[in-house]
Amino acid sequence: MANVIYDEKSDRARLIDFEIVHDKSLPTLSRHADDLLIFLLDLIATASARQWLPFTLAFLNAYDNGPVIAQLSRQLSPPSGMAWIWWGVRTSFANPAKIKQRLAKLRDLTSHLGHYRAVAAARVRQRRRASMTCQTMTAGMPRPISRARHTRERAKAPSPEMPSKLPTSR
């Protein structure tokens, strides 16, 4: 997580120094997805339960490279054996159940990320329009505040069965 440089002038963040050496025979797409995976494993392990998902989605939306994210989605399955030990190192040996649960959620979301982007873009394009079915307020129509006041006054009022004056003897 400390390997991010932010350039204020260009308003860009850049990831650097992943401490891994890629096999040169791997395609570029796979190497980029590995770099994203390492960053996301750090994020998944260190962020709180409330923050990890919004931060991850913000990062992936800003990254905005569909083919790399699709490759990343295929690499989000936790390994077994010795490879799991290296994932443990990368996640600072966080609770494996937490890591597996978050990876499953992230795998599901990354497979639908393009759909979520389209839905979000459609929401931005929509303009709110006044409803045609709303009733307008008129002078004689009670407002919610006055209804509440009226209800409170009725609750405090004496019961109709109670006489307002005590009986007098004649």
Secondary structure as GFF3:
##gff-version 3
##sequence-region A 1 170
A	DSSP	beta_strand	4	7	.	.	.	ID=ss1
A	DSSP	beta_strand	12	15	.	.	.	ID=ss2
A	DSSP	alpha_helix	28	46	.	.	.	ID=ss3
A	DSSP	alpha_helix	52	63	.	.	.	ID=ss4
A	DSSP	alpha_helix	66	74	.	.	.	ID=ss5
A	DSSP	alpha_helix	82	90	.	.	.	ID=ss6
A	DSSP	alpha_helix	96	111	.	.	.	ID=ss7
A	DSSP	alpha_helix	113	125	.	.	.	ID=ss8
A	DSSP	alpha_helix	144	156	.	.	.	ID=ss9
###
